[in-house]
């Protein structure tokens, strides 16, 4: 599921912070990760050599921020085992035999309970 989340996340980062978003494929509501500040924000490199270090640090911190965002997103999103869609808790159901998205449950005539009545995307 980690790779699917990463593939579907939008990068909203800039040179001050790392932030990502993810939208539910059913309801379209968008979730935003908690911003993570970049340690070198407001410290632009003054030479080509320092630029190399600056961008290496940026990439390293970006990778860490992505993993943090994925862990956060897993609290709000589910992967439907039937259609393989990434959906928020509001669009995912716990059913008797297998949990699935509300679209698949409706199509297959399955009943169950929605994971979260409140919209989980923020």
N, C-alpha and C positions, 0 to 999 in steps of 0.2 A: 504494500500500500504506500510505502514511503516514496517509491519512484513515481507512482501515479500522482501523488500529491505534488511532488516537485515539478513534474511535467505540466501540471495544471495551474500552479501558482503563478501569479503575476508579480514581477519584481517592481516595487514602488520605491526602491532605495535611491538615495542621493549621496552626496559626499559628506553628509552630516549624520545620517542614520540608515539603518537597514529596516525595511518593512515590506511585507508581502500581503497579497490578497488571494482569496480563493472563493469561487462562486459555485453555488449548488446548481447542478445540471437540471434539476426539476423546477425549483421555485425561483432560481436566479438571484437569490439574496447573496450578498457578498460579505464575507468575513475578512477582517483585517488583523494581521498579527500585531503583537505588542512591538512597538518600535524599539530597536536596539541601537544605541548611539555608537558611532564610529570613533574609535579611540584617537584618531589623528584628525578629527574634524577641526577646521579652522587652523590647520598647520600644513598648508600647502608646501610641497618641496621646493627648494630654492636652486636645485641643480639637477642635471640629468641622472646622476648617481642616486640622489635622494628620491627622485621620482620612481626609480626601480624599487627601492625599499618601500616607499609609500604605497605603490600599487600592489606589491606582494602582501603587505599587511592588510590592505583593503580586501584582497581576494581571500585571505585566510579568515578574516573576521566575517566576510560575507558567507563563506561556507558554514561557519559556526552559527550564524544567524539563521541560515536556511534550515539547519537541523533543529534549532530551537523552534522555528515557526512550524515545521512539520510536526513536532511533538505537540505543539499547541493545537494545530489543526485536527490532529487525531482525536481530540476531545470533542470536536463538533461535527466531524464528517465520517461517513461510512462508505464502504465500497459494496455496492449491490452485487451479490454473487451470481445473480441471474443475468443482468444486462451490463454489468461491469461499470456502471455509472458511479460517480463520486457525488454523494448527496448529503445534505445537512441532516441533523437529528430530527428536524421537523418533517422531513420527507422520507424518513426511514422507519420501518415497522418491525417490531418483534412479532413473529408469527409462530404457529405451533411447530412446524417442521424445520423451517429455515427463515432467518430474518432477511428482509429484502426491502427495496424502495417501494414507495406507495404506488408508483406506476405499474411495476411488475405485479404487486399484490392485487391490484385492481384487475389487471389483465388476466391473471391466473385464478381469480376468484378466491384468494386467500384472505383471511381475516386476522387481525392482530391489533396491537396497540402502537401508536406512534411513539417513538423514543422520547421526544420532547414536545410538549404542547406549545411552549413558547418558542419563538424563532431563535435558533441558535446562532445564526450569523449576526455579527455586530456591525 
